[in-house]
Amino acid sequence: MTIAGDAPRSRGRPKKRARMREALLDAAAREINLRGAAAVSLNALAEQLGLSRNALYYYVTDRSDLVFRAYLRTCETTADDLAIAFEEGRDPADSLRIYINRVLGSSNPPSAILTDIDFLPENQRETIADLNRRNTEALQAILNSGATTGLFRLIDHEIAAQCIVGMLNWAQLSAAWLGYRDTAKVRARSAAAIIDILFGGLAAEPAGSFVCPVDLASLTARSFNAFDRTEATQEKATQVAIAAARLFNSKGLDGALLDEIGASLGATKGAVYHYFDDKTDLVLSCYRLAFELYERILNVADELAISGLERSLTVMYLNSEAQAGDEPPLILQAGLFSLPEAPRARFIERSQRLWAMSDGMLRTGIGDGSCRDCDHRMVATITAGAFMWIPKWIDQSRTCDPKSVAASIADLFAQGIVSKEARLS
């Protein structure tokens, strides 16, 4: 695809300007993932690449154009990876394996994860959304093909495809949130863990449908005294944060506007400023509420007198139900490094504790025989991407019952996608 302003492609060795354009998109993708689309600084990127501000305008017209081009390259790279997987795969399972390895392989340029496409002007936003939809449908086609041949189970392949997208995206964002180095070796482990869980599931033995032993409503219920001014004010602020989280999840931190948040409550932007100093203050409040729920879910699951596998599935189920519901907690997404240093450090620390607890449940499951032996540390990392991505697709899909979505995702991770017949053959 050629965009107005692009120089014609040259034959033979790439020209210096073509290489510089790719270097600019590489740097932009990293900045988008770390700081969010709105925080990308053209001056900083120009200085980083040794360009003058005027020279930078040879490649892009403004920040929006740069973000669009970075997102466009992500979509085109994904389409290429899917096409190669289709062409080279011996069967749908092999195609899926090739695709996952290519996405997280070191040969691909850095991907700008599509969390902030609503930051773009409408025409650019529609272009990226359409390309992203086509890519996800192509991935779903691999799963459908596997089911047709009896290789894959007859599960909801739309949900399964979105879970794969979510895990692949989280594998590229999680290093910032969990405080580890994002290396080629770690990416390869992530790919191997995704493939292992998809093809083998977590359960050591085939099992029936998972029944979550915890009612999410018991963890999200809030009580307050409406006649106590302080409590009533705090509840109103919480309602604003809940509405904001819903929009931040679907549109991105930079795509959701304060006017929209106020309008979703039947109020104005001024009403939002009544409870929060600015947008950053609101985002921080959303993350604090989210971590409180994430921690509550893990703590409750960890105290249950059930197997390690069942504890892990309880966490997956409750988080999926929450994200598919009307009051989803804020997902961990691009833009972490746009937050002030002190709260950012606390969020990373809390993320690491959640990671350690998730890993502990898997290790318990391996020890008690309920979980297959696996790279539990990496599985604990990447599986969170399945529920973290739900708000990005749930409203674009058919109307779904949150409990049904949660049950489908828990079943996917317990049993994997390979059919019983294929495993026995």
N, C-alpha and C positions, 0 to 999 in steps of 0.2 A: 504494500500500500504506500502510495506517495502522497505526502501532505504538501500543500502549497508552501513554498519557501525552501523545500528540500532541494539540494543540489542533485543533478542526475547521477545515477550510479555509474561508476567508471569500471572499465574492464581491467583485469590484471591487479597489480598491487594497490591496496586502498590508498587513497590520497591522504595527506596529512589532515585535511579538514574533516574528512570522513572519520578518521580515527579520533579526532578531537570531539566530534559530535557524539561518538559512542562513549568517550570518557566523561563527557558532560552528563549523559543519561545515566551512566554508572553512578556518578557522584550524586545526582538528583535522586535516584532510587534509594540510595542509602539515607539521604537526608529526609526523604518522605517517610521512610519506615521509622526513623528515630524521632523526628520532630514534628511530623505531620505536614500536609501539603501547604498550608498557609504559612508555615514557618520557614519554608525554603527561601534562602537569601541568594539572590542573583549575584550580589557583590561578593559574598563569601565564596560562592562557587567559582566565580571568575578569578578571584585571588588564588584559590586552591589549585586551579588549572593553569595559572600563569597567563590569564587573558585580561585584557582591558575590558571595562564595562561595554564600550562601544563594539569591541570585537565579539563579545558575547551575543550581541543582537544580530549577528550574522546567522546564528543557529536558532535562536528563539526570539519571539517578540516580547514576551513578558513571563511572569511566574506561572500564570495559568497555562500558557502555551507549553512551558517546560514540563509541568505536571502532566498535561495531556499527552505529550510525547513519551514521557516515561511510562505512563499507564498503557499507551498504545503499544510500546515495545513489549511490555509484559504480556499483553493479549496475543501479539503476533508470535512471540516466542512459545507461548503455551500452545497455540494452534500448530506450530511447527512440531513441537514435541508430540502432540497427539497424532499428527499425520505420520510421523516416523514410527510411532508405536503401532499404529494400524498396519503400516506397510511391513514392518520387520517382525512383528509378533507371530509366533507359530500358532497361537490360539489366544483367546481373550485374556487368560491369566498371564501369559507371556507379554501381551501388549500392555496390560496394566503394570506389570513389573518394569518394563522398559520405560513407560511414561513416568512413573514415580522416581526412578533412578535418574532420568534426564532432568526433571524439574529441580531436584536437589543436587545434581551433579555440578562439578566445578567448571564444566565447559560452558555453562549458560551464564549470560551477563546477570548482574544483580537485578532482582525483580522488585518493582515498586508494588507492594501489596495493595490491592484495590479496596482500601477501607474508606477513602475520602473522595470518591468520585463525585459526590454531590457538591464538592467544592468547585467543580468545573462549571462553565456556562452550559446552558441547556443542550445545545447542539453537540458539544464535545462529550457531555455526560451521557447522552443517548447513544453516541457512537461506542463509547467504552462499555456501557451496560449491555448493548446488543452483542458486541464481540465476546464479552464475558459469558453471556447466556449461551451463545453458540458453543463455546468451549466446554461449558459444563454439560450441555446436551451431548456433545461428542464423547465426553467421558462416560456419561450415562449409557450411551450406545454400546460401549465396550461391555458394561455390566449386563445390559439386556442381551447382547450376543452370547455372553457366557451362560446366561440362564436358558436361552433357547437351545443351546447344545447340551444342557444338563450339567455343565461344569460348575455353575454358580447356583446358589439357592434362590428360590422365588421369594425375594424380600422386596422392600420398597427401594428400588434402585435410584430413585430421585434423592431420597434421604442419604443413601449410601454414597452417592456421588458427591453430595454436598459435604458429607463428613470427610471424604478424602481431600476435597479442596481445602476444608478448614484445617486439617492436619498438616497439609503441605504449606499452607500460609503460616500457621503457627510455628512450624519448624524454622521459618525464616525470620520470625519476629521474637521468638521466645528468649533468645540469648540476651537481649536487652533487659527483659523483665526478670529473668532468672539469674542474671549476673555470671554467665559463662562465656567463653570465647567461641565465636561462630567460625569454625574452621571447616575445611573440606572433609576432614575425618569425622567431625561431629555430624555434618550433613549426611555423610554416607551411613552413619549409624542411625540417623533419623529415618532415612529411606528404608533401611533394612528392618527397622522396628515397625514401620507402617505396613510393609509387605508381610511381615511375620504375623501381625495381628489380623490383617485382612484375610490371609489365607488359612490361618490356624486358629484364630480366636484366642481368648484368654482362658477359657474353661479347659481343665485337664480332661474332663469327660463330658460327652453330650448331656445336655440337661433340658428340662422343660422351660416354659416361659418364666422369665424372672418376675417376681412380684416384689415391688419395693416395700420394705417394712416400715417406712417413715412417710408420714403425710407432710408434703411441702408446706401446706397451710399452717401447720404447727410451728414452722420455723420462720414464717414471714409475718405472722399476726403481730399487730401493734396495738397497744392500748394507751390511752391518754385521757386526761381530765379536760374536757372541753371548756370547763369553767375556770381552769387555771390558765392565766394569760401566758405564762412562760411555756407550759406544755402545749397549748393551742398554737402558739407561734412556731414552736419547734416542729409540730406536726405539719403545719402549712409549708414550712421550709422543706421538710421531707417529701411532701407531695410534689413540690417543684422539682426536687432532685430526681424523683422517680420518673416524672414526665421527661426531664432532660435526658436521663439515661436511656430511655426508650428511643429518643431521636438520635442521640449520640451513637447508639448501637447501629441503627439502620443507616444513618447518613454520614457517620464519621464525626470526630470531634470538630473538624474544620468545616464539614458540610452542613451541620445543624446550626441554625441561627437562633439567637435569643428571642427574636420576634416570633419564630415558629414555636419555640418552647412555651412562651407566654400564651400564644394563640391556642395551643393544645389544651390549655387550662381555662380557656375563655377569658384570658387576661392580656395585658400588654407587656412589652419588654420592661417597662418601669416596675411592674409587679415583681419581676424576677430580681431586679436590682434592690428591691425592698428587703430581700432576704440574703442576697449575695453581693459581695463587693464588685465582682466582675465575672467574666466567663471562666477564668482560671479558678477562681474561688468555687464556682459551681461544679466544675469538673472534679476538683479535689474532693468536694463533698460527695459527689457520685461515686468516686472510687472508694472513699471510706465506707459508705453504705454497702458497696459491692463486696469489699473484703470482709465485712462483718458477716454477710450471708455465706460467702465461700467458706469462711472459717467455721461458721455454725454447722454447715453441712458436713464438713470433714470431721469435726469434733463429735457430732452425733453418730455418724457412721462408724467412727473408730471405737465407740463405746458399745456397739452392738455385739451381742454374743452369737456371732455368725462367722462364717468362713471369711478368709481374706478376699476371695473372689467376690462373695456377696457384698462385702464392704465396698470394694472398688466399684461394683455395678450400682450400688446404692448412691454413691457419689456421682457417677455418670448420669444416672436416672434423674436425680434431684436437680443437678445443674442444667440438664437438658430441658426438664420441665419448666424450670425457672426462666430460661432464655426463650422458650417457646410461648410463654405466658404473657399476660398483659402488663406486668411490672418487672421486666427483666433487669437484673443488676448490670451495671456497666461492664462491658467486656474489656479485657486487656488488649489494647490495640496499638496501632501506630501513633506516635506523638508523645511517647513517654518522656523524652528528653526536652520537651518544651515546658515541662512542669518545673517548678522551683526545686532546687537541689535537695533541700531537707525532706519535704514530703516524698519526693521521688525515691530517695534512699530508703525511706520507711516502706514504701510500696514494694520495692525490690526485696527487702527483708521479709515482708509478709508473703510475697510470692514464693520465696525460697522455702519458707516454713510449710506452705501448702504443698509444694513440690515434694518435700521430704516426707510429709505425711502420706501422700499418694503413693510414693515409692515404698514406704513402710507397709502399706496394705497389700501391695503386690508381693513383697517379700514374704509377708505372712501367708499369703495364698500359695506361694510356691512351697513354703515350708509345711503347710497343712495338707498339701496335695490337691487343693481345689483349683489352682492356676497351673498352666503349663510353665515350664522353665522358659524364661525369656529375658531379654535385655531390659529388666524391670525399670532401671533408672531412666532409660530413653523412652520406654513405653509410658511411664508416668509423665514425661514431658510432652510427648506429641498428642496423646489422646485428648488432652484438654482442648485442642484445636477443634475437635468435633462439635462441642457445645458452644465454644466461643464464636463460631461462624454462623450459628443458627439465625441471629437477627438479620444477617445479611441476605438471607433467602426466604425466610418464613413468610413474609408479607407478599413476596412475589409468586408464591406457590398457591396451591389450593388451600382452602381453609382447613387447618389442622387442629386437632385436639392436642393440647400440650402433653397430656399423659400418653397419647398414642405415639407422638413423636419421641418422647422419652423412652417408651417401651421398645420402639424400633431401634433406637441407637444403642440401648443396653443389650439388646439381642445381637446386634451387629458385632459388638465388641466381645460378647460372650462366645459366640459361635463362629464368627468370621463369615465370609461370603461363599466359601466352597461347599458344594452340596455333599451330602452324606454318601451318595453313590460314587462321586468323583474321588472322595477320600478313600473309599474301599477298593477302588479299581487300581 
